[in-house]
Every structure is written in structure tokens, then in C-alpha cells.
Amino acid sequence: MAEVPVLSADRFQYWAVDFIRNEYIVVTTDGQRHAGALPTTAWPDDLVAQSVFDWERWWVISTTRRGDTLISEAYSPVSTDKGRPAVYLDQNHWSKLAWAMVDPSKIASRDELAAAMRIIELATDAGIVLPLSSAHFTETYPLYGDRRYNLGLAMAHLAGGWELRSPMKVWDNEVAVMLATHEDVPLPAFSELPVVTTEPQAFLANGVRAYEIDNDWDLFQLVISEPSITLSCLIDPTPEAKGDVPGWVQRNQEITDYFAGQRLSDTDRRRQAAGFFWTDNIQVLARAAARVGVDPRSFAQDAKELLRQTETMPFVSNLSAMFQLRHLDRQTRWKGNDLIDMMYLSCAAAYCNYVAAERHTGTQLRQIMESRGETPNTFVTLTDLVEALERDGVQTASEKASHGGRR
């Protein structure tokens, strides 16, 4: 008879970490209870009180010092299918969901409030997945006090452990796969990594590579700690200033101003704008080439082929088209937040089923998709998003069970 693995649901019911008492508790399947001191002391200002790993359901249950409890789906390297439509929300739409849960009177539009309540219903009853990204963390950092706590708690609760992989990593991966396919070399192992995932720290550009960890204990420690760390960052009452990118803003404004002063045909304008995109990001091509073991030099010099291959990459093609639109519009005035909006919403539009975006970027993404003959999956209001969800028959788990999966 095969030996039962040490880390197994056959051995354990719960593993709990109590940050207030600074202890861990292990409950085995035969009812035994074991406790001990944590090797390190928790942060004194950490608002997370306890994390519990439920071995049967494969959940991490987190409780805050205020008594709020939420559940996160834990990462498993052998089961990565979300099984539900992924809906990515821009930060302003997350704020509506938070207000709908805390103080609905803050939402002026009745239609938007009703839409927010429907999205909350779908998210809390296994109808959709609402992934968080590092952009969401950046947007919460300037907030403080109860507003930060309520927004962060709502986001962590409704996301339930799901993340959008860092757009920088998705960009690297798309280019690496494109190069491997073009040069007819084996596809890299990371080529099939899901972009919407519960993988710990996937939303960070320089996060750990959980999918490469082959030590069960190391991976388990990462999995059990990830939800509490995420929650702590979201509800931390201390505000932090958002980063600034003045050099990036200046560079892109200079490109827009350059095209405004040129007398070029539309074809030449688009070709040059696409060239600026790759010139400014040639390091991505070099980095991806190194990962798959090919020489990027001849490929980088073939501008026509590079532009053709851009269209094979879901996220990169969205992003490149977005830069072209803004570079070629003489009315564009670049701002620091454009970088976040363009990167994250372009990536979400490529890999999520639905996106609720801020108006400017969302409108341009719809324009890009329509120009390709695609049905846009990006909306600028929660009302329009919910209409699309209803149109496509997206239901909660309870509704599916009650109606037999039929509308």
C-alpha cells in the first residue's frame, strides 16, 4: 500500500496561523490538535488576525482584527482551470462594488447600483471570477483609514484569491512563444501558464515562480501565506504615494507631437508608429529571445515581419494598437496614469472574458476590436457589463442548480 504523503488532506483537516497569539495550530483528520509558536513575530500593525487552511475545500480562510472573514481559493499546480468567466474591473468600478456593500447611497445611478449588486452576487456564488492585479494595489495605496479598509476588504473578498498575471510577464511570455514558433524551436514550459490564476505572486513582475517550486513544503508555506499578505496590503491603513513616470510621459508626448508636425500618408504614419512601439520596447524582444535560445538580431531588423508577428500576440497586439491610436492623435496629452490603464486593460481585454474599463481606454479598446471585426468584450459602465453577462447567460452556481443550467 502506498504511503500517504506528509502534506495531504488524508492527514489534516485544518492548519491555522494565529497572528495575534503568534502561534500555529494543526488539526488532523483523527481530531488531534497540535499547537506551537510561530518562528517569527507578526507585524504589530497587521490587520489580519488569523489564516486557516481548509484541506478538504482547498481554501484559505482569513479573519481581520475587526472580525471580518473572507475565503480565498488556494493555488494548486495540478488544477488551474477557473471554470468561470473572468471579469476584470478597473479601479473606479471596484470602488462602486465596495460602496454597494458598505453604503449604497454613495452610488448616484440606480442602474449602476443594481449592476454592482448583480456582479457581487455572481462573484460570491461561483458565477464569475474577479481577478486582482498589481495595478489595483497601486491604486489603493494613497487611501487610508476606513475607506482603505472597506475598499480593500471588498476587493479581497470578491476576488477570492484570483489574480491577473503581471502584464510585463505576459508580454515577455507572448514574445517568447512568438519567437519559438517563428524559429521552429520547442515552446518554452511557461507558454501555457494561465493569465488568470490563483498562483501566488503571479501579479508581480518579479514575484516567485510558484509553478517551478518542486518542494511541497516550500510551496505549501507560500500558498497558505499568500491570501493574508494580499489582504494585509489591501487594507493597510497607512497611505503611500503612487509612483510617477515623468520620463515615460515626456517620451510619449514627444512622439505624439512629432506626428502632429509631419505630413505623412496614413499608411506611413501607422508604420512609423508601430516602429516607435518596438524601438522603445526592444529589450522585451531581446529578453524573450534569450529565454528561448534564439538570436533576435535578424528578426528585429525585419520590421515588416516583426509588425506581422505582433498581430499573433493577444495582449501585445492590443497594446501596440493602443499606442498607435494615442501617438497619432494630435489631441493626446499624456499622463502618468496612462501607463497603468493601457498596460492592464489591454492585457485584461486579451485574456479575460469581460472588462469594465475607464472610459477613455475602454472606448479605444472597443474601437480596436471592432476594427478587427471582433465583438468587443470591454465596457465602460457596470450596467453595460451586466447586460453582456445576461446576454451570454452567465449565472450563479445556485441559479445553474435551480434552472438546470438553462435560462
C-alpha positions as CSV (number, residue, x, y, z in Angstrom):
1,M,0.0,0.0,0.0
2,A,1.4,3.4,-1.0
3,E,2.4,5.7,1.9
4,V,0.1,8.7,2.4
5,P,2.0,11.9,1.6
6,V,3.1,14.1,4.5
7,L,1.2,17.1,3.2
8,S,-2.2,15.5,2.4
9,A,-5.9,16.0,3.1
10,D,-5.8,12.4,4.3
11,R,-3.8,13.5,7.3
12,F,-5.1,17.0,8.0
13,Q,-8.3,19.0,8.4
14,Y,-7.0,22.5,9.2
15,W,-3.8,24.4,9.5
16,A,-4.3,27.7,11.3
17,V,-1.9,30.6,11.8
18,D,-2.9,33.0,14.6
19,F,-1.1,36.3,14.2
20,I,-2.4,37.8,17.5
21,R,-1.3,34.9,19.7
22,N,1.8,34.3,17.4
23,E,1.1,30.6,17.2
24,Y,0.1,27.9,14.7
25,I,-2.5,25.2,15.2
26,V,-2.7,21.9,13.2
27,V,-5.9,19.7,13.4
28,T,-5.5,16.2,12.0
29,T,-8.2,14.1,10.5
30,D,-8.5,11.9,13.6
31,G,-9.2,15.0,15.7
32,Q,-5.8,15.6,17.3
33,R,-4.8,19.2,17.8
34,H,-1.2,20.4,17.8
35,A,0.0,24.0,18.5
36,G,3.3,25.8,18.7
37,A,4.9,29.2,18.5
38,L,5.5,30.9,15.1
39,P,9.1,31.2,14.1
40,T,8.8,34.9,13.5
41,T,6.6,37.6,15.1
42,A,3.8,39.1,13.1
43,W,3.9,42.8,12.1
44,P,2.4,44.8,15.0
45,D,0.2,46.9,12.7
46,D,-1.0,43.9,10.6
47,L,-4.8,44.0,10.5
48,V,-5.1,40.2,9.6
49,A,-5.7,38.2,12.8
50,Q,-5.8,34.6,11.5
51,S,-5.4,32.4,8.4
52,V,-6.8,28.9,8.2
53,F,-6.1,26.4,5.5
54,D,-9.1,24.1,4.9
55,W,-7.7,20.9,3.4
56,E,-11.0,19.5,2.3
57,R,-12.2,22.5,0.4
58,W,-8.7,23.8,-0.5
59,W,-9.5,27.2,0.8
60,V,-7.6,29.8,2.9
61,I,-10.0,31.5,5.4
62,S,-8.7,34.9,6.6
63,T,-10.1,36.9,9.5
64,T,-9.2,40.5,10.2
65,R,-8.8,42.1,13.7
66,R,-12.2,43.7,13.1
67,G,-13.8,40.3,12.8
68,D,-14.4,40.3,9.1
69,T,-13.9,36.9,7.4
70,L,-13.2,36.0,3.8
71,I,-12.4,33.0,1.8
72,S,-9.7,32.6,-0.9
73,E,-9.3,29.7,-3.3
74,A,-5.8,28.2,-2.7
75,Y,-3.4,27.6,-5.6
76,S,-2.9,24.1,-6.9
77,P,-0.2,23.4,-9.6
78,V,-2.3,20.5,-10.9
79,S,-5.6,22.3,-11.1
80,T,-5.5,25.8,-12.8
81,D,-8.8,25.9,-14.6
82,K,-11.0,28.7,-13.2
83,G,-14.2,27.1,-14.8
84,R,-16.0,30.5,-14.7
85,P,-15.9,33.6,-16.9
86,A,-13.2,36.1,-15.8
87,V,-14.3,39.7,-15.3
88,Y,-11.6,42.4,-14.9
89,L,-12.6,45.7,-13.2
90,D,-10.9,49.0,-13.4
91,Q,-10.4,50.6,-10.0
92,N,-13.2,53.0,-10.3
93,H,-15.6,50.1,-10.8
94,W,-14.2,48.3,-7.8
95,S,-15.0,51.4,-5.8
96,K,-18.6,51.1,-6.9
97,L,-18.7,47.5,-5.7
98,A,-17.2,48.4,-2.3
99,W,-19.8,51.3,-1.9
100,A,-22.6,48.9,-2.9
101,M,-21.5,46.6,0.0
102,V,-20.9,49.4,2.6
103,D,-23.1,52.4,1.8
104,P,-25.2,52.0,-1.4
105,S,-26.3,55.7,-1.1
106,K,-22.9,56.7,-2.4
107,I,-23.8,55.4,-5.9
108,A,-25.9,58.0,-7.6
109,S,-27.0,55.9,-10.5
110,R,-29.7,53.3,-9.7
111,D,-28.7,51.3,-12.8
112,E,-25.1,51.2,-11.7
113,L,-26.0,50.2,-8.2
114,A,-28.2,47.4,-9.5
115,A,-25.4,46.3,-11.8
116,A,-22.9,46.4,-8.9
117,M,-25.2,44.2,-6.8
118,R,-25.5,41.7,-9.6
119,I,-21.8,41.5,-10.1
120,I,-21.4,40.9,-6.3
121,E,-24.0,38.2,-6.4
122,L,-22.2,36.4,-9.3
123,A,-18.8,36.7,-7.7
124,T,-19.9,35.4,-4.3
125,D,-21.9,32.5,-5.7
126,A,-19.3,31.0,-8.1
127,G,-20.7,32.7,-11.3
128,I,-17.6,34.7,-12.3
129,V,-14.0,35.3,-11.3
130,L,-12.9,38.9,-10.4
131,P,-9.1,38.8,-10.6
132,L,-6.9,41.4,-8.9
133,S,-3.8,42.9,-10.4
134,S,-0.8,44.9,-9.1
135,A,-2.5,48.0,-10.6
136,H,-5.3,47.6,-8.1
137,F,-2.8,47.6,-5.2
138,T,-1.1,50.7,-6.6
139,E,-4.5,52.5,-6.8
140,T,-5.4,51.7,-3.2
141,Y,-2.0,52.8,-1.7
142,P,-3.0,56.6,-1.5
143,L,-6.1,55.7,0.5
144,Y,-6.2,55.4,4.3
145,G,-8.4,54.7,7.3
146,D,-11.9,53.1,6.9
147,R,-12.1,54.0,3.2
148,R,-8.9,51.9,2.5
149,Y,-10.1,49.1,4.8
150,N,-13.6,48.9,3.2
151,L,-12.4,49.0,-0.4
152,G,-9.5,46.6,0.2
153,L,-11.8,44.1,2.1
154,A,-14.3,44.2,-0.7
155,M,-11.7,43.6,-3.3
156,A,-10.1,40.7,-1.4
157,H,-13.4,39.2,-0.6
158,L,-14.8,39.3,-4.1
159,A,-11.5,38.3,-5.8
160,G,-11.3,35.2,-3.7
161,G,-7.6,34.6,-4.4
162,W,-7.7,35.1,-8.2
163,E,-5.1,37.3,-9.9
164,L,-4.2,38.7,-13.3
165,R,-0.7,37.7,-14.1
166,S,1.7,40.7,-14.4
167,P,1.3,42.3,-17.9
168,M,5.1,42.5,-18.1
169,K,5.4,38.8,-17.6
170,V,2.5,38.2,-20.1
171,W,4.3,40.4,-22.6
172,D,7.6,38.5,-22.1
173,N,5.8,35.2,-22.5
174,E,3.9,36.2,-25.6
175,V,7.0,37.4,-27.4
176,A,8.9,34.2,-26.3
177,V,6.2,32.0,-27.7
178,M,6.1,34.0,-30.9
179,L,9.8,33.7,-31.4
180,A,9.9,30.0,-30.6
181,T,7.1,29.4,-33.1
182,H,8.7,31.6,-35.8
183,E,12.1,30.0,-35.4
184,D,10.6,26.4,-35.1
185,V,12.2,25.7,-31.7
186,P,10.4,23.9,-28.8
187,L,7.9,26.1,-27.0
188,P,9.0,27.1,-23.5
189,A,7.5,25.4,-20.5
190,F,5.9,28.7,-19.3
191,S,4.0,29.1,-22.6
192,E,0.8,27.6,-21.2
193,L,0.7,29.4,-17.9
194,P,-2.8,30.8,-17.3
195,V,-3.0,34.6,-17.2
196,V,-6.0,34.5,-14.7
197,T,-4.7,32.4,-11.9
198,T,-4.5,31.7,-8.1
199,E,-0.8,31.3,-8.4
200,P,0.9,33.2,-5.5
201,Q,2.5,36.5,-6.5
202,A,1.7,36.0,-10.2
203,F,0.5,39.6,-10.3
204,L,4.1,40.8,-9.6
205,A,6.6,41.2,-12.4
206,N,9.4,39.9,-10.2
207,G,7.3,37.5,-8.0
208,V,8.3,34.0,-7.1
209,R,7.7,31.3,-9.8
210,A,5.4,29.1,-7.8
211,Y,5.0,26.7,-10.8
212,E,8.7,25.9,-10.6
213,I,8.8,25.1,-6.9
214,D,9.1,21.3,-6.6
215,N,9.4,21.2,-2.8
216,D,6.0,20.6,-1.3
217,W,6.7,22.2,2.0
218,D,8.1,25.4,0.4
219,L,5.1,25.6,-1.9
220,F,2.6,25.0,0.9
221,Q,4.1,27.8,3.0
222,L,3.7,30.1,0.1
223,V,0.1,29.0,-0.7
224,I,-1.1,29.4,2.9
225,S,0.5,32.8,3.4
226,E,-0.4,34.4,0.1
227,P,-4.0,35.4,0.9
228,S,-3.1,37.0,4.3
229,I,-0.3,39.0,2.7
230,T,-2.6,40.2,-0.1
231,L,-5.3,41.2,2.4
232,S,-2.8,43.0,4.6
233,C,-1.5,45.1,1.7
234,L,-5.1,46.0,0.6
235,I,-6.4,47.0,4.0
236,D,-3.2,48.6,5.4
237,P,-4.5,51.9,6.8
238,T,-1.2,53.7,6.1
239,P,-1.3,55.7,2.8
240,E,1.6,55.5,0.3
241,A,2.3,57.8,-2.6
242,K,1.8,56.5,-6.1
243,G,4.9,56.2,-8.3
244,D,5.5,58.8,-11.0
245,V,6.8,58.2,-14.6
246,P,7.7,61.6,-15.9
247,G,10.3,60.3,-18.4
248,W,7.7,57.9,-19.9
249,V,5.1,60.7,-20.2
250,Q,7.6,63.1,-21.8
251,R,8.8,60.5,-24.3
252,N,5.3,59.6,-25.5
253,Q,4.2,63.2,-25.7
254,E,7.3,63.9,-27.9
255,I,6.2,61.1,-30.3
256,T,2.7,62.5,-30.4
257,D,4.0,66.0,-31.1
258,Y,6.3,64.6,-33.8
259,F,3.5,63.1,-35.7
260,A,1.4,66.2,-35.3
261,G,4.1,68.1,-37.2
262,Q,4.6,65.6,-40.0
263,R,2.9,65.4,-43.4
264,L,2.7,61.6,-44.0
265,S,0.2,59.2,-45.6
266,D,-1.9,57.2,-43.2
267,T,0.0,54.1,-44.1
268,D,3.3,55.7,-43.3
269,R,2.0,57.1,-40.1
270,R,0.8,53.7,-38.9
271,R,4.0,52.1,-39.9
272,Q,6.2,54.6,-38.1
273,A,4.0,54.5,-35.0
274,A,4.4,50.7,-34.9
275,G,8.1,51.1,-35.3
276,F,8.3,53.5,-32.3
277,F,6.4,50.9,-30.2
278,W,9.1,48.3,-30.8
279,T,12.0,50.7,-30.7
280,D,11.0,51.8,-27.3
281,N,10.5,48.2,-26.1
282,I,13.3,46.3,-28.0
283,Q,14.6,45.0,-24.7
284,V,11.5,42.8,-24.4
285,L,12.4,41.1,-27.7
286,A,16.0,40.6,-26.5
287,R,14.9,39.2,-23.2
288,A,12.4,36.8,-24.7
289,A,14.9,35.6,-27.3
290,A,17.4,34.8,-24.5
291,R,14.7,32.7,-22.8
292,V,14.0,30.5,-25.8
293,G,17.6,30.4,-27.1
294,V,17.3,32.2,-30.4
295,D,19.2,35.1,-31.9
296,P,16.8,38.2,-32.1
297,R,19.0,40.4,-34.3
298,S,17.9,39.4,-37.8
299,F,14.3,39.2,-36.7
300,A,14.5,42.7,-35.1
301,Q,15.9,44.1,-38.3
302,D,13.0,42.7,-40.4
303,A,10.4,45.4,-39.5
304,K,7.7,44.0,-41.8
305,E,7.9,40.6,-40.2
306,L,8.0,42.0,-36.7
307,L,4.9,44.0,-37.3
308,R,3.1,41.0,-38.8
309,Q,4.0,38.8,-35.9
310,T,2.8,41.5,-33.5
311,E,-0.8,40.6,-34.6
312,T,-0.3,37.0,-33.4
313,M,0.1,38.1,-29.8
314,P,-3.2,38.9,-28.0
315,F,-2.0,41.3,-25.4
316,V,0.8,42.9,-27.4
317,S,-1.4,43.5,-30.4
318,N,-3.9,45.4,-28.2
319,L,-1.1,47.4,-26.6
320,S,0.6,48.3,-29.8
321,A,-2.7,49.4,-31.4
322,M,-3.4,51.5,-28.3
323,F,-0.1,53.3,-28.5
324,Q,-0.7,53.9,-32.2
325,L,-4.1,55.5,-31.6
326,R,-2.7,57.9,-29.0
327,H,0.5,58.7,-30.8
328,L,-1.4,59.5,-34.0
329,D,-4.0,61.7,-32.3
330,R,-2.6,65.2,-32.1
331,Q,-5.1,66.0,-29.3
332,T,-3.5,63.4,-26.9
333,R,-2.0,64.8,-23.7
334,W,-0.1,62.0,-21.9
335,K,-0.5,61.5,-18.2
336,G,1.3,59.2,-15.8
337,N,-1.7,57.0,-15.1
338,D,-2.0,56.2,-18.8
339,L,0.8,53.6,-18.4
340,I,-1.3,51.6,-15.9
341,D,-4.6,51.9,-17.8
342,M,-3.1,50.9,-21.2
343,M,-1.0,48.0,-19.9
344,Y,-3.5,46.4,-17.6
345,L,-6.7,46.9,-19.6
346,S,-5.0,45.8,-22.8
347,C,-3.9,42.6,-21.1
348,A,-7.2,42.0,-19.4
349,A,-9.1,42.5,-22.7
350,A,-6.9,39.8,-24.3
351,Y,-7.3,37.2,-21.5
352,C,-10.4,37.9,-19.6
353,N,-13.9,37.3,-20.9
354,Y,-15.2,40.7,-19.9
355,V,-13.6,44.0,-18.9
356,A,-15.1,47.1,-17.2
357,A,-12.7,49.9,-18.1
358,E,-12.3,53.6,-17.5
359,R,-14.0,55.5,-20.3
360,H,-11.0,56.7,-22.5
361,T,-9.1,53.4,-22.6
362,G,-12.3,51.3,-22.7
363,T,-13.6,53.2,-25.7
364,Q,-10.3,52.8,-27.6
365,L,-10.2,49.1,-26.9
366,R,-13.7,48.7,-28.3
367,Q,-12.6,50.7,-31.3
368,I,-9.5,48.4,-31.8
369,M,-11.6,45.2,-31.5
370,E,-14.3,46.5,-33.9
371,S,-11.6,47.4,-36.5
372,R,-10.6,43.7,-36.4
373,G,-14.2,42.5,-36.8
374,E,-14.3,41.2,-33.2
375,T,-17.2,41.6,-30.8
376,P,-15.8,43.9,-28.0
377,N,-15.6,42.4,-24.6
378,T,-14.8,45.8,-22.9
379,F,-17.4,48.1,-21.4
380,V,-17.2,51.5,-19.7
381,T,-20.1,51.1,-17.3
382,L,-21.2,48.3,-15.0
383,T,-24.7,48.5,-16.5
384,D,-23.4,47.6,-20.0
385,L,-21.2,44.9,-18.5
386,V,-24.1,43.2,-16.7
387,E,-26.2,43.5,-19.9
388,A,-23.5,41.5,-21.7
389,L,-23.3,38.9,-18.9
390,E,-27.1,38.5,-19.0
391,R,-27.0,38.2,-22.8
392,D,-24.4,35.5,-22.6
393,G,-26.3,33.6,-19.9
394,V,-23.8,34.0,-17.1
395,Q,-25.4,32.6,-13.9
396,T,-24.5,32.0,-10.3
397,A,-24.0,28.4,-9.1
398,S,-27.3,28.5,-7.3
399,E,-29.1,29.6,-10.5
400,K,-27.5,26.9,-12.5
401,A,-28.5,24.3,-10.0
402,S,-32.1,25.6,-9.8
403,H,-32.6,26.0,-13.5
404,G,-30.6,23.0,-14.7
405,G,-28.1,25.4,-16.3
406,R,-30.9,26.8,-18.6
407,R,-32.1,30.4,-18.8
